[in-house]
Amino acid sequence: MADENQRTELPQERPQQSTTIPQEQPHQSTILLPGSVGHPSGVEVAPKTTWPEVVGMTVEEAERKIREDMPRVQFQVVPPNCFVTMDFNTRRVRLYVDSEGKVSRAPRIG
């Protein structure tokens, strides 16, 4: 009976060793993207792809605003009820205008 009441020893846990993972050094070359030059935080930001703030502006005002972010852009003004091609062009921004010549929906790259 004395054998039945013996204390059972559990294996002791080993302390875990910390592993130091070497951190990568930041890449030295800088890629300048449209819309990232001179950003106040000093951090590169993704390029702007849409401009909802120009809805309601004239075509000239919208073009001026968009060129601040993307200087080499090509504009295509699309009148109401007109079809456009489905191709994607990273240097093109379409300005959809209403019958008064004001931007009717947010322009975007494409």
Backbone torsions as a table, in degrees:
resi	resn	phi	psi	omega
1	MET	NA	-32.0	179.2
2	ALA	-63.7	-30.4	179.9
3	ASP	-68.7	-32.0	-177.9
4	GLU	-69.2	-30.4	-175.9
5	ASN	-93.8	14.5	179.7
6	GLN	-70.6	146.4	-179.4
7	ARG	-77.9	133.9	179.0
8	THR	-94.5	129.2	179.0
9	GLU	-88.6	126.7	175.6
10	LEU	-89.3	146.2	178.0
11	PRO	-62.3	136.1	-179.2
12	GLN	-79.1	144.9	179.2
13	GLU	-76.2	140.6	176.8
14	ARG	-86.2	140.1	176.2
15	PRO	-64.2	136.9	-179.3
16	GLN	-76.0	138.0	177.7
17	GLN	-88.4	136.3	178.6
18	SER	-80.8	136.7	179.4
19	THR	-108.3	125.6	178.4
20	THR	-93.2	121.3	178.1
21	ILE	-94.5	124.1	-179.7
22	PRO	-65.0	134.3	178.8
23	GLN	-86.4	143.9	179.3
24	GLU	-73.4	144.3	176.0
25	GLN	-78.2	144.4	179.0
26	PRO	-62.2	143.9	179.9
27	HIS	-67.0	134.7	-172.3
28	GLN	-76.9	-32.2	-177.5
29	SER	-80.3	146.4	-178.4
30	THR	-111.9	131.5	176.6
31	ILE	-102.6	122.2	178.6
32	LEU	-94.1	122.7	-179.9
33	LEU	-106.5	152.6	176.7
34	PRO	-57.3	134.1	179.5
35	GLY	89.1	-4.1	-177.6
36	SER	-106.5	-11.8	-176.6
37	VAL	-70.5	129.1	177.3
38	GLY	70.1	25.0	178.8
39	HIS	-64.8	132.1	-174.2
40	PRO	-56.9	-29.3	-177.8
41	SER	-80.0	-11.9	-178.6
42	GLY	78.1	4.5	-179.5
43	VAL	-104.5	139.5	177.1
44	GLU	-67.6	137.6	178.6
45	VAL	-119.0	158.3	178.0
46	ALA	-64.8	147.9	179.9
47	PRO	-65.1	147.9	179.7
48	LYS	-74.7	136.3	-177.7
49	THR	-119.4	-10.6	179.9
50	THR	-145.7	151.9	-175.6
51	TRP	-131.8	75.5	-179.6
52	PRO	-67.4	-20.8	-177.9
53	GLU	-70.6	-11.9	-179.1
54	VAL	-93.5	-3.1	177.7
55	VAL	-60.8	129.0	-178.5
56	GLY	97.3	-12.9	178.5
57	MET	-82.9	163.9	172.2
58	THR	-73.7	165.9	-179.9
59	VAL	-59.9	-43.1	-178.6
60	GLU	-62.9	-43.8	179.0
61	GLU	-64.1	-42.3	-179.2
62	ALA	-65.2	-43.0	179.5
63	GLU	-61.5	-43.4	-179.7
64	ARG	-60.8	-45.2	-179.1
65	LYS	-64.5	-44.1	-177.7
66	ILE	-69.0	-35.8	179.0
67	ARG	-64.0	-23.4	175.2
68	GLU	-61.5	-36.6	-178.5
69	ASP	-91.3	-27.3	-173.3
70	MET	-144.1	82.7	-171.8
71	PRO	-60.8	-32.5	-175.4
72	ARG	-96.8	22.3	-176.5
73	VAL	-71.9	150.1	172.3
74	GLN	-109.6	133.0	-178.8
75	PHE	-101.7	147.1	171.7
76	GLN	-130.5	114.8	179.3
77	VAL	-87.6	125.2	-176.7
78	VAL	-112.8	112.1	177.9
79	PRO	-68.2	168.7	179.5
80	PRO	-60.0	144.5	175.0
81	ASN	60.9	29.6	177.2
82	CYS	-107.2	147.9	178.2
83	PHE	-89.9	153.5	175.2
84	VAL	-130.1	159.5	177.9
85	THR	-73.0	160.8	-177.1
86	MET	-93.9	2.9	179.9
87	ASP	-68.4	155.2	-178.5
88	PHE	-112.9	125.4	-179.0
89	ASN	-126.5	118.2	-175.7
90	THR	-70.8	-11.5	178.9
91	ARG	-104.5	6.4	-177.4
92	ARG	-112.2	140.4	171.0
93	VAL	-126.9	125.4	178.0
94	ARG	-92.5	133.0	176.4
95	LEU	-108.3	105.5	177.2
96	TYR	-83.6	121.7	-176.2
97	VAL	-115.4	156.2	176.3
98	ASP	-90.7	-173.8	-177.2
99	SER	-66.4	-17.0	178.5
100	GLU	-92.9	-0.1	179.7
101	GLY	83.4	14.2	178.7
102	LYS	-100.2	149.3	-179.5
103	VAL	-64.2	125.1	-174.1
104	SER	-101.4	-17.9	175.2
105	ARG	-146.9	160.1	-173.5
106	ALA	-60.7	120.1	176.8
107	PRO	-68.2	151.1	177.7
108	ARG	-148.6	161.6	178.3
109	ILE	-67.0	141.1	176.1
110	GLY	150.4	NA	NA
